[in-house]
Amino acid sequence: MKRKLLLFVLTTIVLVPLMGMAAALTVQTVQDQVAQDQTASNAVSFDRVAIAFAAMLSISIPGLAAGLAISSAGSAAISALAEKPETFFRSFLIVALAEALAIYGLIMGILLWLKL
C-alpha cells in the first residue's frame, strides 16, 4: 500500500508540472499566432487561447484517468486471468474500455484543435 501511494505521489509531482508546461506552451503558441495576425481582436485572441486550453485539458485529463484505470483494472485482470484462463475476454474488454477513454479524449482534443 505504501509503495502504491509513493508511486501515485511521485507520478503526480511529475505530471502536474508537465501539464502546466504544456498549458503554458499552448497559450504561448496561440498568442504568437494571434500576434502575427494583426487583424485579430482581443475576443478572437481569448477564444483561441480558451479553445487551445480546452484541447490540452481534453487530452491530458482522460489520459491520466485512463492510465489510472488501466493500472488498477489491468493488474486485477491479470490476477483473475492467472486463476481462471476463461476470463480472458472479460479482462481484455475492461482494459480496452479503459483505453477507449484516452482515445475519446484524444479525438476531442483533435477536434478542438482543428477549430483553431
C-alpha positions in Angstrom: 0.0 0.0 0.0 2.8 2.4 0.9 4.6 1.7 -2.4 1.5 2.4 -4.4 0.9 5.7 -2.5 4.5 6.7 -3.1 4.2 5.9 -6.8 1.0 7.9 -7.0 2.6 10.9 -5.3 5.7 10.8 -7.5 3.6 10.5 -10.6 1.5 13.5 -9.5 4.6 15.5 -8.7 6.0 14.8 -12.2 2.8 15.0 -14.2 1.3 18.2 -12.8 4.2 20.4 -13.8 4.3 18.7 -17.2 0.6 19.6 -17.6 1.4 23.2 -16.6 4.2 23.4 -19.0 2.0 22.0 -21.8 -0.6 24.6 -20.9 1.9 27.4 -20.9 3.4 26.3 -24.2 -0.1 26.0 -25.7 -1.0 29.5 -24.6 2.3 30.9 -25.8 1.9 29.3 -29.2 -1.6 30.6 -29.7 -0.6 34.1 -28.6 2.3 34.1 -31.1 -0.1 33.1 -33.8 -2.5 35.9 -32.8 0.3 38.4 -32.6 1.3 37.6 -36.2 -2.2 38.2 -37.4 -2.6 42.0 -36.9 -6.3 42.0 -37.7 -7.3 39.8 -34.8 -9.2 41.4 -32.0 -9.0 40.6 -28.3 -12.1 38.5 -28.4 -10.6 36.2 -31.1 -7.4 36.0 -29.1 -9.2 34.9 -25.9 -11.3 32.5 -27.8 -8.3 30.9 -29.5 -6.5 30.6 -26.1 -9.6 29.1 -24.5 -10.0 26.5 -27.2 -6.3 25.6 -27.1 -6.5 25.2 -23.3 -9.7 23.1 -23.6 -7.9 20.9 -26.2 -5.0 20.4 -23.8 -7.3 19.5 -20.9 -9.4 17.2 -23.0 -6.3 15.2 -23.9 -4.4 15.2 -20.6 -7.3 14.5 -18.1 -8.7 11.4 -20.0 -5.1 10.2 -20.5 -4.4 10.4 -16.8 -7.8 8.8 -16.0 -7.2 6.0 -18.5 -3.7 5.4 -17.0 -5.1 5.1 -13.5 -8.0 2.8 -14.7 -5.6 0.6 -16.7 -3.2 0.3 -13.8 -5.9 -0.9 -11.4 -8.1 -2.9 -13.8 -5.1 -4.3 -15.6 -3.5 -5.8 -12.6 -6.8 -7.2 -11.4 -7.5 -8.6 -14.8 -4.1 -10.4 -14.9 -4.7 -11.8 -11.4 -8.1 -13.1 -12.5 -6.6 -14.5 -15.7 -3.9 -16.3 -13.8 -6.6 -18.0 -11.7 -9.2 -18.6 -14.4 -8.0 -18.6 -18.0 -11.6 -18.4 -19.3 -11.9 -14.8 -18.0 -9.6 -13.6 -20.8 -12.3 -11.9 -22.8 -13.8 -10.0 -19.8 -10.4 -8.9 -18.7 -9.5 -7.7 -22.2 -12.8 -5.9 -22.5 -12.3 -4.0 -19.3 -8.8 -2.9 -20.2 -9.9 -2.0 -23.7 -12.8 0.2 -22.4 -10.4 2.0 -20.1 -8.1 2.7 -23.1 -11.0 3.9 -25.1 -11.4 6.7 -22.6 -8.0 8.1 -23.6 -8.8 7.6 -27.3 -12.0 9.6 -26.9 -10.1 12.4 -25.2 -7.6 12.5 -28.0 -10.3 12.7 -30.6 -12.0 15.5 -28.7 -8.6 17.3 -28.4 -8.0 17.0 -32.2 -11.5 18.3 -33.0 -11.0 21.3 -30.7 -7.6 21.9 -32.1 -9.0 21.9 -35.7 -11.3 24.8 -34.6 -8.3 27.0 -34.2 
